[in-house]
């Protein structure tokens, strides 16, 4: 996954992840998102976290219904609860 700047000149540039960062990011797993009133929690690699907490050097920026956003040094990482799947019937 590369975080190169998009063609939109008004969009802020993002850092390009190194191969080591990409490998580390692919090993981080989102297990659960829990909503309790206005508060939300996410279980990432067995740790229960809230927005603002850190894990593996990333800050948990936000928790959404189906994914979380982690940030570190200008790099953003989205972890989804479910993989998107497609099925082609022949």
C-alpha positions in Angstrom: 0.0 0.0 0.0 1.6 3.3 -1.0 0.6 6.6 0.4 1.8 8.8 -2.5 0.3 12.3 -2.9 -2.8 12.3 -5.1 -3.3 14.4 -8.2 -5.3 17.0 -6.2 -2.9 19.8 -5.5 -4.9 21.0 -2.5 -4.7 17.7 -0.8 -2.0 17.4 1.8 0.9 15.1 0.9 1.3 11.8 2.8 4.4 10.0 3.5 5.3 6.9 1.4 5.5 3.9 3.7 8.7 1.9 3.6 8.7 -1.8 2.9 9.3 -2.5 6.7 6.4 -0.2 7.6 4.1 -1.9 5.1 5.0 -5.3 6.5 4.4 -4.2 10.1 1.1 -2.6 9.1 -0.1 -5.7 7.4 0.5 -7.7 10.6 -1.7 -5.4 12.8 -5.2 -6.9 13.2 -8.4 -5.2 14.1 -10.5 -7.8 16.0 -13.5 -5.8 17.4 -15.2 -2.5 17.5 -17.5 -1.8 20.4 -19.9 1.1 20.8 -21.2 2.0 24.2 -23.3 5.1 24.1 -21.2 7.9 22.7 -18.0 6.0 23.5 -16.3 3.6 21.2 -13.5 1.0 21.8 -11.4 -1.1 19.4 -9.5 -4.3 20.0 -6.3 -4.2 18.0 -3.8 -7.1 18.5 -5.6 -8.1 21.7 -5.5 -4.6 23.3 -8.7 -2.7 24.0 -8.1 0.9 22.9 -10.0 4.2 22.7 -9.3 7.2 20.3 -6.0 8.8 21.3 -4.4 5.6 22.6 -1.2 4.2 21.0 -0.2 0.8 19.7 2.9 -0.2 17.8 3.9 3.4 17.6 0.6 4.4 15.9 -2.0 6.7 17.5 -5.6 5.5 17.2 -7.1 8.6 15.5 -10.7 7.5 15.0 -13.0 4.6 15.4 -15.7 4.1 12.7 -18.5 1.5 12.5 -16.4 -0.8 10.2 -12.8 0.4 10.5 -10.3 2.4 12.5 -7.7 5.0 11.5 -4.2 4.8 12.9 -1.6 7.5 12.3 2.2 7.8 12.8 4.6 10.4 11.4 2.3 11.7 8.7 1.3 8.1 7.6 -2.3 6.9 8.0 -3.4 3.3 8.2 -7.0 2.1 8.0 -7.8 -1.3 9.5 -11.2 -2.8 8.5 -13.2 -5.4 10.4 -14.1 -7.4 7.3 -12.2 -8.0 4.1 -14.1 -7.0 1.0 -15.0 -10.1 -1.0 -16.3 -10.5 -4.5 -17.8 -13.5 -6.2 -17.9 -14.0 -9.9 -20.6 -16.4 -11.2 -19.9 -18.0 -14.5 
